């Protein structure tokens, strides 16, 4: 994987954004210490819908923990 472009936290979730081999896509890796998730997004989506993406990440992790309870 390439060098991270950005790294930040959403609560307990560590989010790392990296470039991919595709010039218009970014790799998103999420980890909260229990669950790990990876996906790709278009650069346009990341730039213009980052807040929405972060909310979806947060909700997905919250749901995953709820299912395990």
Buried (B, 14 or more C-beta within 10 A) or exposed (E): EEEEEEEEEBEEBBBBBBBBEEEEBBBBBBBBEEEEBEEBBEBEBBEEBBEEBBEEBBEBBEEEEEEEE
